[in-house]
Amino acid sequence: GALGTIIFIVWIFALGIWGLSGKRTLPIGWRGQLLCFGQRMNTYFGEGIRWTPWPFGIKSVDSREKVLKLDPVKVFTKDNIELKIDVTIIYKIVDPHLYFDVEESGIKQGLDDIRDQVIRSQVRNMLLADVLRVQDDFRQQTQIEAGPHWGIEIVKVVVAGIEADSGVLKDLALKERTELRKEGQKVELELFANQVRALMVSPPDGPGLNLEQAIEQ
């Protein structure tokens, strides 16, 4: 009768609310993991509209690329010069299950530690002049060592800067200029010696000048 009708209407109304409550929208670039009574399941969702009514749910995360600037690392080179090296990591989340197992601060600390290990292991065996030329090597090595940790993928490693004391850099530039000048003088002397030897070659292959004549010529 009337009671049954009321119960049916209430049931339909409750069912409608239950159904509508399960609508979830994951924004563009986000990923989600299915929950059942709050426990994570091995089911994942991409962006878009999903239907997960109670007792189900979705734990979501922004899986677009993120930029993480690491703390500067200070390290000494083989010639005992202190450098400050800035590194920025670009990464994205590829495995929400692993990612949800760690704190964001833990990822930063882990990447800091990996970056320190890579850079320190290389720089301590290198001279300052060599360090300034191998920024790309640091990028590649850090990317390899970091790898797919904590459900993330390292997209890019940017060595933002390698800084040394300005006085040290000036001394290094002066040293390089001096070495280039010496190398140029060496080439000029070698060319001069070749020309003298060519003038001293006996006829008919050369003029046959003696040493003094060849030098004067």
GIPE-V70552 format. One line per field, one symbol per residue. psi: psi as a letter, one per 30 degrees, with the letter a starting at -180 (. if undefined). burial: 1 if it has 16 or more other ideal C-beta (glycine too) atoms within 10 Angstrom, else 0. A space follows every 10 residues. Layout:
psi=???
burial=???
This chain:
psi=beeeeeeeee eeeeeeeeee ffkkjklkfl llkkkjhfkk lhklkalakl jilkgllkjl kjglkkkjjl kkkklklegh kklkkkkkkk llkfjeeeef flleeeeeee eeeeeeeeee feefgkleee effheeeeee eeeeeeaikg glkjekkjjf kjklkeeeee eeeeeeeeee eeeeeeeeee eeeeeeeeff kllgflfhll eeeeee.
burial=0000000000 0000000000 0001010001 1111100000 0000100001 0100011101 0010000001 0010101000 1010101010 1010110010 0000001000 1101110110 0110010100 1001000110 1110110011 1111001110 0101000000 0100000000 0000000000 0000000011 0000000010 0001000
